[in-house]
Amino acid sequence: MKTAFITGASSGIGRATAVALAGAGFQLVITGRRRERLDALAQQLAPTPVHMLTFDVRDRAAVEAAVAELPDTFAHVDVLINNAGNAHGLASIQEGDPADWDAMMDGNVKGLLYVSRAVLPRMGEGGFIVNLGSIAGHEAYANGNVYCASKAAVSMLTRTMRIDLLPKGIRVAEVAPGMVETEFSEVRFKGDEERAANVYKGVQALQAADIADIIQFMVTRPPHVQLAEVIVFPAAQAAASTVKRAG
């Protein structure tokens, strides 16, 4: 049975991807900061074999320690889904909070690097890495400065990782969604539920399961096929800041 290692599996796209890959016959290593949510997910996925790791991807020592302790039955990783990440705040560069900047760069960029470096020694030829990017990494939008920069870094890291890992026979791809209705906006707006809800008002946004379905398709292609980059929008969106709203 192949093993998929998923970061940020406690909610949103990560959780939906765990469900999708379990359905495709993978056993799972699910990781996140909220153990109770991982426990609930593992119970939902039964009888799929699941191993849980609780850590913050921003903590390099914690990442390395957790991956080093994987049991033998999960020691070889076939698929890595670098999903964990965040958006904090929406402000002009001159008004942004440096603490928000640190959270985004540490989680979206350094976290991806830390996890990838720790997992790669456990991945051989035929392995597949999927990095969760964003349309924000391909198009700038007002007040998105550091978030856009962090996701642009994810996009470029994906491309360079694909070159570096080609000799090892490891495929690397990016999924870059547009508007997906998850906890994303609640985190960005620091618990302001009304402001978060307005992001999706009048729009049939993508759901986490839509992205998970794409990821499942990508990682189950024949070994000679690589979908290197997928940009996906809801039908009501044409660009990062171009959205048709009902009413």
C-alpha positions as CSV (number, residue, x, y, z in Angstrom):
1,M,0.0,0.0,0.0
2,K,1.4,3.4,-1.0
3,T,1.8,6.1,1.7
4,A,0.7,9.8,1.3
5,F,2.1,12.3,3.8
6,I,-0.2,15.4,4.1
7,T,0.5,18.6,6.0
8,G,-2.3,20.8,7.4
9,A,-4.6,17.8,7.4
10,S,-6.8,19.0,10.3
11,S,-9.0,21.2,8.1
12,G,-9.8,22.5,4.6
13,I,-8.0,21.2,1.6
14,G,-5.6,19.1,3.6
15,R,-8.5,17.2,5.3
16,A,-10.4,16.8,2.1
17,T,-7.2,15.5,0.4
18,A,-6.8,12.9,3.2
19,V,-10.3,11.7,2.5
20,A,-9.8,11.6,-1.3
21,L,-6.5,9.7,-1.1
22,A,-7.8,7.2,1.5
23,G,-10.5,6.5,-1.0
24,A,-7.9,5.9,-3.7
25,G,-6.2,3.3,-1.6
26,F,-3.4,5.2,0.1
27,Q,-2.4,4.8,3.7
28,L,-1.8,8.2,5.3
29,V,0.5,10.2,7.5
30,I,-1.7,13.2,8.6
31,T,-0.1,16.1,10.3
32,G,-1.3,19.3,11.9
33,R,-1.3,21.4,15.0
34,R,-4.7,20.3,16.3
35,R,-4.5,16.8,17.6
36,E,-8.2,16.5,18.4
37,R,-9.1,17.2,14.7
38,L,-6.5,14.7,13.5
39,D,-8.0,12.1,15.9
40,A,-11.5,12.7,14.5
41,L,-10.2,12.5,10.9
42,A,-8.4,9.2,11.6
43,Q,-11.6,7.8,13.1
44,Q,-13.6,8.9,10.0
45,L,-11.0,7.3,7.7
46,A,-11.1,3.8,9.3
47,P,-10.2,1.2,8.3
48,T,-7.5,3.1,6.3
49,P,-4.2,2.8,8.1
50,V,-3.4,6.3,9.5
51,H,-0.4,7.7,11.4
52,M,-0.8,11.1,13.1
53,L,2.0,13.6,13.7
54,T,1.4,16.8,15.6
55,F,3.7,19.7,14.8
56,D,3.9,23.2,13.4
57,V,5.6,23.3,10.0
58,R,7.3,26.5,11.0
59,D,9.3,24.7,13.7
60,R,12.2,22.9,11.9
61,A,13.3,20.9,14.9
62,A,9.8,19.7,15.5
63,V,9.3,18.7,11.8
64,E,12.6,16.8,11.8
65,A,11.9,15.0,15.1
66,A,8.4,14.0,14.0
67,V,9.4,12.6,10.6
68,A,12.4,10.7,12.2
69,E,10.0,8.8,14.4
70,L,7.8,7.5,11.6
71,P,7.1,3.7,12.2
72,D,8.5,1.2,9.7
73,T,5.1,0.7,8.2
74,F,4.9,4.4,7.2
75,A,8.7,4.9,6.7
76,H,8.6,5.0,2.9
77,V,6.6,8.0,1.5
78,D,5.3,7.8,-2.0
79,V,3.3,11.1,-2.1
80,L,4.0,14.3,-0.2
81,I,1.2,17.0,-0.1
82,N,2.7,20.3,1.1
83,N,-0.6,21.9,2.0
84,A,0.0,23.6,5.3
85,G,0.1,27.4,5.0
86,N,-1.8,30.6,5.9
87,A,-2.8,34.1,5.1
88,H,-2.7,36.8,7.8
89,G,-4.1,40.2,7.3
90,L,-5.0,42.2,4.1
91,A,-3.2,45.5,4.2
92,S,-0.9,47.8,2.2
93,I,2.8,47.2,2.5
94,Q,3.2,50.4,4.6
95,E,0.5,49.4,7.0
96,G,1.1,45.7,7.2
97,D,1.9,43.9,10.5
98,P,5.4,42.4,10.5
99,A,4.1,39.6,12.7
100,D,1.7,38.7,9.9
101,W,4.6,38.8,7.4
102,D,6.6,36.4,9.6
103,A,3.7,34.0,9.9
104,M,3.1,33.8,6.2
105,M,6.7,33.5,5.1
106,D,7.5,31.0,7.8
107,G,4.5,28.9,7.2
108,N,4.1,29.1,3.4
109,V,7.8,29.1,2.4
110,K,10.0,27.8,5.2
111,G,7.5,25.2,6.3
112,L,7.3,23.8,2.8
113,L,11.1,23.6,2.8
114,Y,11.5,22.0,6.2
115,V,8.9,19.3,5.5
116,S,10.3,18.6,2.0
117,R,13.8,18.3,3.3
118,A,12.8,15.9,6.1
119,V,10.6,13.7,3.9
120,L,12.7,13.5,0.8
121,P,15.2,10.9,2.2
122,R,12.2,8.6,2.6
123,M,11.0,9.0,-1.0
124,G,12.4,7.1,-3.9
125,E,11.9,6.9,-7.7
126,G,8.3,7.2,-8.5
127,G,7.6,9.7,-5.7
128,F,5.4,12.7,-6.2
129,I,5.3,16.0,-4.4
130,V,2.4,18.4,-4.7
131,N,2.8,21.9,-3.4
132,L,-0.3,24.0,-2.6
133,G,0.1,27.4,-4.2
134,S,-2.4,30.0,-5.1
135,I,-3.5,32.3,-7.9
136,A,-1.9,34.9,-5.6
137,G,1.5,33.4,-6.6
138,H,0.8,34.1,-10.2
139,E,-1.1,37.4,-10.1
140,A,-0.6,40.4,-7.7
141,Y,-3.6,42.0,-6.1
142,A,-4.1,45.0,-3.9
143,N,-3.0,44.6,-0.3
144,G,-1.9,41.0,-0.9
145,N,1.8,41.9,-1.0
146,V,3.5,39.4,1.4
147,Y,0.9,36.6,0.8
148,C,1.4,37.0,-2.9
149,A,5.1,37.0,-2.5
150,S,5.0,33.8,-0.3
151,K,2.9,32.0,-2.9
152,A,5.1,33.2,-5.7
153,A,7.9,31.6,-3.8
154,V,6.0,28.3,-3.7
155,S,5.5,28.5,-7.4
156,M,9.2,29.0,-8.1
157,L,10.3,26.4,-5.5
158,T,8.0,23.9,-7.3
159,R,9.7,24.6,-10.6
160,T,13.2,24.4,-9.2
161,M,12.4,21.3,-7.1
162,R,11.1,19.6,-10.3
163,I,14.5,20.2,-11.9
164,D,16.6,19.2,-8.8
165,L,14.6,16.0,-8.3
166,L,14.3,14.9,-11.9
167,P,17.4,12.7,-11.7
168,K,15.8,10.9,-8.7
169,G,12.6,10.2,-10.7
170,I,10.5,12.3,-8.3
171,R,7.7,14.3,-9.9
172,V,6.9,17.8,-8.4
173,A,3.7,19.8,-9.2
174,E,1.8,22.9,-8.0
175,V,-1.9,23.3,-7.6
176,A,-2.8,27.0,-7.6
177,P,-6.5,27.6,-6.6
178,G,-8.5,30.7,-6.9
179,M,-11.4,31.3,-4.5
180,V,-11.9,28.2,-2.2
181,E,-14.4,28.4,0.6
182,T,-12.5,27.1,3.7
183,E,-11.3,28.6,7.0
184,F,-8.8,30.6,4.9
185,S,-10.6,33.9,5.2
186,E,-11.5,33.5,8.9
187,V,-7.8,33.0,9.6
188,R,-6.8,35.9,7.3
189,F,-9.3,38.2,9.1
190,K,-8.4,36.8,12.5
191,G,-11.8,35.4,13.4
192,D,-14.0,38.1,11.9
193,E,-16.7,35.8,10.5
194,E,-18.8,38.5,8.9
195,R,-15.8,39.8,6.9
196,A,-14.8,36.3,6.0
197,A,-18.3,35.4,4.8
198,N,-18.4,38.5,2.5
199,V,-15.4,37.2,0.6
200,Y,-17.7,34.4,-0.8
201,K,-20.9,36.4,-0.9
202,G,-22.7,36.0,-4.2
203,V,-20.2,33.4,-5.5
204,Q,-20.4,29.7,-5.8
205,A,-16.8,29.2,-4.7
206,L,-14.7,26.1,-5.0
207,Q,-14.8,23.7,-2.1
208,A,-12.0,21.8,-0.5
209,A,-13.2,18.6,-2.1
210,D,-12.8,20.1,-5.5
211,I,-9.1,20.7,-4.9
212,A,-8.7,17.3,-3.3
213,D,-10.2,15.6,-6.4
214,I,-7.7,17.4,-8.6
215,I,-4.8,16.3,-6.3
216,Q,-6.0,12.7,-6.3
217,F,-6.1,12.7,-10.1
218,M,-2.6,14.2,-10.4
219,V,-0.9,11.7,-8.1
220,T,-2.6,8.7,-9.6
221,R,-1.5,9.3,-13.2
222,P,0.8,6.8,-14.9
223,P,4.5,7.1,-14.0
224,H,5.3,8.8,-17.3
225,V,2.7,11.5,-16.8
226,Q,3.2,14.7,-14.8
227,L,0.7,17.5,-14.5
228,A,3.2,20.1,-13.5
229,E,1.0,23.0,-12.7
230,V,-2.8,23.3,-12.3
231,I,-4.5,26.7,-11.9
232,V,-8.2,26.3,-11.0
233,F,-10.9,28.8,-10.5
234,P,-14.6,28.7,-9.7
235,A,-16.6,29.4,-12.9
236,A,-17.5,32.8,-11.5
237,Q,-13.8,33.9,-11.3
238,A,-11.6,34.9,-14.2
239,A,-8.5,36.3,-12.4
240,A,-7.3,36.9,-8.9
241,S,-9.5,40.0,-8.4
242,T,-12.0,39.5,-11.2
243,V,-15.1,37.8,-9.8
244,K,-18.8,37.8,-11.0
245,R,-21.1,38.0,-8.0
246,A,-24.8,37.2,-8.1
247,G,-27.3,39.9,-7.2
